[in-house]
Amino acid sequence: MIDGILFDLDGTLWDSSAQVAQCWQQAIAEDPRIGISITRTDIVGIMGLQIDAIGEKLLPHLPHAQRLEILHTCMRREREYLRCVGARLYDGVEDILGRLAAQKKLFIVSNCEDGYIECFFAAHGLQQYFADTECAGRTGLSKGQNILLVARRAGLTAPVYVGDTQGDADAAREAGVPFIYARYGFGQVREYDHAIDNIAQLPALLAQMEAAGK
C-alpha cells in the first residue's frame, strides 16, 4: 500500500509563474546593473531549478556573487507578494488534497527557496493537508535527497512522487520511488511510471497502482 504522496509545488499544485514574473521584473527594473527583462516564459523555463542554475540561465553575464544577490532580492519580493495574494491553484486541488489526506500522508518537496512553500500555505490555507515539507533552499540538498529525507522522517516505506518536469522524474529515480507525471504542468518528461492529465485523476490512479502492486 502507498503510505505517502510527495508533491512538487510549481506546475503540480499551483501556477505562480505570472505573479513571480511580475515581482522579478519590478525588482530587476530597480537595478541598473542587470539590463534584462523577465517574462512569464523566462520564469516557466527556470521552474524547478535550484538558485545557482537559475543564475546561470537568466544572468550569465554577471558574476556569481552578483547573481545570487539579485536573485535573493527577486525571491524576497515574490514571497512578500505571494504570501498575501497567492497564485492560481490548479482546478480541483483543494478537493483532491482533502480526499487524499483522509487516507494517506501528504508532503511537499520542492527545489524552491526557503519560505516559498509557506507562502503557498499562507495564501491558500492548505497546510492542514500536509504532514511535512522540505525544500532545497532550506537543506541545500538535491530534490532526490530531499525526497529521501522526508520519507525517512515520516517512516515511509512505499511513497510516490508527483511532479511535472524531467528534473522531478530524475529526482524520483534518484530516491528510488515511483514517479507520477503531471502532464498539465510546465515540463516535458521522457520517462515516467504513471501520468495524469489533471489532479482529479490522481485518486483513481493511486487505487489502480495499489491494486496492481505499483
VEXTOR-779998 format. One record per residue (C-alpha): residue number from 1; residue in one letter; chain; x, y, z. Coordinates in steps of 0.5 Angstrom, whole numbers, plus 2048, in hexadecimal, padded with zeros to 3 digits. Last residue first. Layout:
N
<i->NUM aa->A ch->A u->X v->Y w->Z>
...
END
This chain:
214
<i->214 aa->K ch->A u->805 v->7FF w->7EF>
<i->213 aa->G ch->A u->802 v->7F9 w->7F2>
<i->212 aa->A ch->A u->7FD v->7F8 w->7ED>
<i->211 aa->A ch->A u->7F7 v->7FA w->7F2>
<i->210 aa->E ch->A u->7FC v->7FF w->7F5>
<i->209 aa->M ch->A u->7FD v->803 w->7EF>
<i->208 aa->Q ch->A u->7F6 v->803 w->7ED>
<i->207 aa->A ch->A u->7F4 v->806 w->7F3>
<i->206 aa->L ch->A u->7F9 v->80B w->7F2>
<i->205 aa->L ch->A u->7F7 v->80C w->7EB>
<i->204 aa->A ch->A u->7F0 v->80D w->7EE>
<i->203 aa->P ch->A u->7F2 v->812 w->7F3>
<i->202 aa->L ch->A u->7F6 v->816 w->7EE>
<i->201 aa->Q ch->A u->7F1 v->818 w->7E8>
<i->200 aa->A ch->A u->7EF v->81E w->7EC>
<i->199 aa->I ch->A u->7F6 v->821 w->7EB>
<i->198 aa->N ch->A u->7F5 v->822 w->7E4>
<i->197 aa->D ch->A u->7F9 v->81E w->7DE>
<i->196 aa->I ch->A u->7FC v->818 w->7E2>
<i->195 aa->A ch->A u->802 v->814 w->7E1>
<i->194 aa->H ch->A u->805 v->80E w->7E3>
<i->193 aa->D ch->A u->80C v->80B w->7E3>
<i->192 aa->Y ch->A u->810 v->810 w->7E0>
<i->191 aa->E ch->A u->815 v->811 w->7DA>
<i->190 aa->R ch->A u->816 v->817 w->7D5>
<i->189 aa->V ch->A u->812 v->81D w->7D9>
<i->188 aa->Q ch->A u->810 v->823 w->7D6>
<i->187 aa->G ch->A u->80F v->829 w->7DB>
<i->186 aa->F ch->A u->80B v->82E w->7DE>
<i->185 aa->G ch->A u->805 v->82B w->7E1>
<i->184 aa->Y ch->A u->7FF v->827 w->7DE>
<i->183 aa->R ch->A u->803 v->821 w->7DD>
<i->182 aa->A ch->A u->803 v->81F w->7E4>
<i->181 aa->Y ch->A u->808 v->81A w->7E4>
<i->180 aa->I ch->A u->807 v->814 w->7E9>
<i->179 aa->F ch->A u->80E v->812 w->7EB>
<i->178 aa->P ch->A u->80F v->80B w->7EF>
<i->177 aa->V ch->A u->815 v->80C w->7F5>
<i->176 aa->G ch->A u->81C v->80A w->7F4>
<i->175 aa->A ch->A u->81E v->811 w->7F7>
<i->174 aa->E ch->A u->823 v->812 w->7F1>
<i->173 aa->R ch->A u->81D v->810 w->7EC>
<i->172 aa->A ch->A u->818 v->815 w->7F0>
<i->171 aa->A ch->A u->81D v->81A w->7EF>
<i->170 aa->D ch->A u->81E v->819 w->7E8>
<i->169 aa->A ch->A u->817 v->819 w->7E6>
<i->168 aa->D ch->A u->816 v->81F w->7EA>
<i->167 aa->G ch->A u->81C v->822 w->7E6>
<i->166 aa->Q ch->A u->818 v->820 w->7E0>
<i->165 aa->T ch->A u->813 v->824 w->7E2>
<i->164 aa->D ch->A u->80C v->824 w->7E4>
<i->163 aa->G ch->A u->80C v->821 w->7EB>
<i->162 aa->V ch->A u->808 v->81B w->7F0>
<i->161 aa->Y ch->A u->80D v->817 w->7F4>
<i->160 aa->V ch->A u->80B v->810 w->7F7>
<i->159 aa->P ch->A u->80C v->80D w->7FE>
<i->158 aa->A ch->A u->80C v->806 w->800>
<i->157 aa->T ch->A u->810 v->805 w->806>
<i->156 aa->L ch->A u->80F v->80C w->80A>
<i->155 aa->G ch->A u->812 v->80D w->811>
<i->154 aa->A ch->A u->810 v->814 w->810>
<i->153 aa->R ch->A u->817 v->817 w->812>
<i->152 aa->R ch->A u->81A v->812 w->80D>
<i->151 aa->A ch->A u->815 v->813 w->807>
<i->150 aa->V ch->A u->816 v->81B w->808>
<i->149 aa->L ch->A u->81E v->81A w->808>
<i->148 aa->L ch->A u->81D v->815 w->802>
<i->147 aa->I ch->A u->819 v->81A w->7FE>
<i->146 aa->N ch->A u->81E v->820 w->800>
<i->145 aa->Q ch->A u->824 v->81B w->7FD>
<i->144 aa->G ch->A u->820 v->81B w->7F6>
<i->143 aa->K ch->A u->81F v->822 w->7F7>
<i->142 aa->S ch->A u->826 v->824 w->7F7>
<i->141 aa->L ch->A u->829 v->826 w->7FE>
<i->140 aa->G ch->A u->82A v->82D w->800>
<i->139 aa->T ch->A u->825 v->82C w->806>
<i->138 aa->R ch->A u->821 v->832 w->807>
<i->137 aa->G ch->A u->821 v->835 w->800>
<i->136 aa->A ch->A u->821 v->82E w->7FD>
<i->135 aa->C ch->A u->81A v->82D w->800>
<i->134 aa->E ch->A u->816 v->828 w->805>
<i->133 aa->T ch->A u->80F v->828 w->807>
<i->132 aa->D ch->A u->80B v->823 w->80D>
<i->131 aa->A ch->A u->805 v->820 w->80F>
<i->130 aa->F ch->A u->801 v->824 w->809>
<i->129 aa->Y ch->A u->7F9 v->825 w->809>
<i->128 aa->Q ch->A u->7F8 v->82B w->80E>
<i->127 aa->Q ch->A u->7FE v->82F w->80B>
<i->126 aa->L ch->A u->7F8 v->831 w->805>
<i->125 aa->G ch->A u->7F6 v->838 w->808>
<i->124 aa->H ch->A u->7F7 v->83B w->801>
<i->123 aa->A ch->A u->7FB v->841 w->802>
<i->122 aa->A ch->A u->7FF v->83F w->808>
<i->121 aa->F ch->A u->800 v->838 w->805>
<i->120 aa->F ch->A u->803 v->83A w->7FF>
<i->119 aa->C ch->A u->807 v->83F w->802>
<i->118 aa->E ch->A u->80A v->83A w->807>
<i->117 aa->I ch->A u->80C v->835 w->801>
<i->116 aa->Y ch->A u->810 v->83C w->7FF>
<i->115 aa->G ch->A u->814 v->83D w->806>
<i->114 aa->D ch->A u->81A v->839 w->804>
<i->113 aa->E ch->A u->81C v->83A w->7FD>
<i->112 aa->C ch->A u->819 v->835 w->7F8>
<i->111 aa->N ch->A u->81B v->82E w->7F6>
<i->110 aa->S ch->A u->815 v->82B w->7F8>
<i->109 aa->V ch->A u->812 v->825 w->7FD>
<i->108 aa->I ch->A u->80B v->826 w->7FF>
<i->107 aa->F ch->A u->808 v->820 w->803>
<i->106 aa->L ch->A u->802 v->81C w->804>
<i->105 aa->K ch->A u->800 v->816 w->809>
<i->104 aa->K ch->A u->7FB v->812 w->806>
<i->103 aa->Q ch->A u->7F3 v->811 w->807>
<i->102 aa->A ch->A u->7F0 v->817 w->809>
<i->101 aa->A ch->A u->7F6 v->81B w->806>
<i->100 aa->L ch->A u->7F4 v->818 w->800>
<i->99 aa->R ch->A u->7ED v->81B w->800>
<i->98 aa->G ch->A u->7EF v->822 w->802>
<i->97 aa->L ch->A u->7F4 v->822 w->7FD>
<i->96 aa->I ch->A u->7EF v->821 w->7F8>
<i->95 aa->D ch->A u->7EA v->826 w->7FA>
<i->94 aa->E ch->A u->7F0 v->82B w->7FB>
<i->93 aa->V ch->A u->7F3 v->82A w->7F4>
<i->92 aa->G ch->A u->7ED v->829 w->7F0>
<i->91 aa->D ch->A u->7EF v->82E w->7EA>
<i->90 aa->Y ch->A u->7F6 v->830 w->7EB>
<i->89 aa->L ch->A u->7F7 v->836 w->7F0>
<i->88 aa->R ch->A u->7F9 v->83C w->7ED>
<i->87 aa->A ch->A u->7FD v->841 w->7F2>
<i->86 aa->G ch->A u->7FD v->843 w->7F9>
<i->85 aa->V ch->A u->7FC v->84B w->7FA>
<i->84 aa->C ch->A u->7FF v->84C w->801>
<i->83 aa->R ch->A u->804 v->847 w->802>
<i->82 aa->L ch->A u->805 v->847 w->7FA>
<i->81 aa->Y ch->A u->807 v->84E w->7FB>
<i->80 aa->E ch->A u->80C v->84E w->800>
<i->79 aa->R ch->A u->80F v->848 w->7FE>
<i->78 aa->E ch->A u->810 v->84B w->7F7>
<i->77 aa->R ch->A u->814 v->851 w->7F9>
<i->76 aa->R ch->A u->818 v->84C w->7FD>
<i->75 aa->M ch->A u->81A v->848 w->7F7>
<i->74 aa->C ch->A u->81C v->84E w->7F3>
<i->73 aa->T ch->A u->820 v->850 w->7F8>
<i->72 aa->H ch->A u->823 v->84A w->7F9>
<i->71 aa->L ch->A u->824 v->849 w->7F2>
<i->70 aa->I ch->A u->828 v->850 w->7F1>
<i->69 aa->E ch->A u->82D v->84E w->7F7>
<i->68 aa->L ch->A u->82E v->847 w->7F4>
<i->67 aa->R ch->A u->82F v->84A w->7ED>
<i->66 aa->Q ch->A u->834 v->84F w->7F0>
<i->65 aa->A ch->A u->838 v->849 w->7F4>
<i->64 aa->H ch->A u->838 v->845 w->7ED>
<i->63 aa->P ch->A u->83B v->84B w->7E9>
<i->62 aa->L ch->A u->836 v->84D w->7E3>
<i->61 aa->H ch->A u->835 v->84C w->7DC>
<i->60 aa->P ch->A u->832 v->845 w->7DD>
<i->59 aa->L ch->A u->82C v->848 w->7E1>
<i->58 aa->L ch->A u->826 v->844 w->7DF>
<i->57 aa->K ch->A u->829 v->83D w->7DE>
<i->56 aa->E ch->A u->82F v->83D w->7E2>
<i->55 aa->G ch->A u->82B v->841 w->7E8>
<i->54 aa->I ch->A u->825 v->83C w->7E7>
<i->53 aa->A ch->A u->82A v->836 w->7E8>
<i->52 aa->D ch->A u->82D v->839 w->7EE>
<i->51 aa->I ch->A u->827 v->83A w->7F1>
<i->50 aa->Q ch->A u->824 v->833 w->7F0>
<i->49 aa->L ch->A u->820 v->831 w->7EA>
<i->48 aa->G ch->A u->818 v->82F w->7EB>
<i->47 aa->M ch->A u->816 v->835 w->7E7>
<i->46 aa->I ch->A u->81B v->838 w->7E3>
<i->45 aa->G ch->A u->818 v->838 w->7DC>
<i->44 aa->V ch->A u->811 v->83A w->7DF>
<i->43 aa->I ch->A u->814 v->840 w->7E2>
<i->42 aa->D ch->A u->817 v->842 w->7DB>
<i->41 aa->T ch->A u->810 v->841 w->7D7>
<i->40 aa->R ch->A u->80D v->845 w->7DD>
<i->39 aa->T ch->A u->812 v->84B w->7DB>
<i->38 aa->I ch->A u->818 v->84E w->7DE>
<i->37 aa->S ch->A u->81B v->854 w->7DB>
<i->36 aa->I ch->A u->823 v->855 w->7DA>
<i->35 aa->G ch->A u->828 v->85A w->7DC>
<i->34 aa->I ch->A u->82A v->858 w->7E3>
<i->33 aa->R ch->A u->82F v->85E w->7E5>
<i->32 aa->P ch->A u->829 v->863 w->7E5>
<i->31 aa->D ch->A u->825 v->85F w->7EB>
<i->30 aa->E ch->A u->81E v->862 w->7EC>
<i->29 aa->A ch->A u->81C v->85F w->7E6>
<i->28 aa->I ch->A u->81E v->858 w->7E8>
<i->27 aa->A ch->A u->81A v->858 w->7EF>
<i->26 aa->Q ch->A u->814 v->85A w->7EA>
<i->25 aa->Q ch->A u->815 v->855 w->7E5>
<i->24 aa->W ch->A u->816 v->850 w->7EB>
<i->23 aa->C ch->A u->80F v->851 w->7EE>
<i->22 aa->Q ch->A u->80C v->851 w->7E7>
<i->21 aa->A ch->A u->80F v->84A w->7E5>
<i->20 aa->V ch->A u->80D v->847 w->7EC>
<i->19 aa->Q ch->A u->806 v->849 w->7EB>
<i->18 aa->A ch->A u->805 v->846 w->7E4>
<i->17 aa->S ch->A u->809 v->840 w->7E6>
<i->16 aa->S ch->A u->805 v->83E w->7EC>
<i->15 aa->D ch->A u->802 v->838 w->7EA>
<i->14 aa->W ch->A u->800 v->834 w->7EF>
<i->13 aa->L ch->A u->7FF v->82C w->7F2>
<i->12 aa->T ch->A u->804 v->829 w->7EC>
<i->11 aa->G ch->A u->807 v->82E w->7E8>
<i->10 aa->D ch->A u->80A v->831 w->7EE>
<i->9 aa->L ch->A u->809 v->82D w->7F4>
<i->8 aa->D ch->A u->80C v->826 w->7F3>
<i->7 aa->F ch->A u->808 v->821 w->7F7>
<i->6 aa->L ch->A u->80A v->81B w->7FC>
<i->5 aa->I ch->A u->805 v->816 w->7FD>
<i->4 aa->G ch->A u->806 v->811 w->803>
<i->3 aa->D ch->A u->804 v->80A w->805>
<i->2 aa->I ch->A u->802 v->807 w->7FE>
<i->1 aa->M ch->A u->800 v->800 w->800>
END
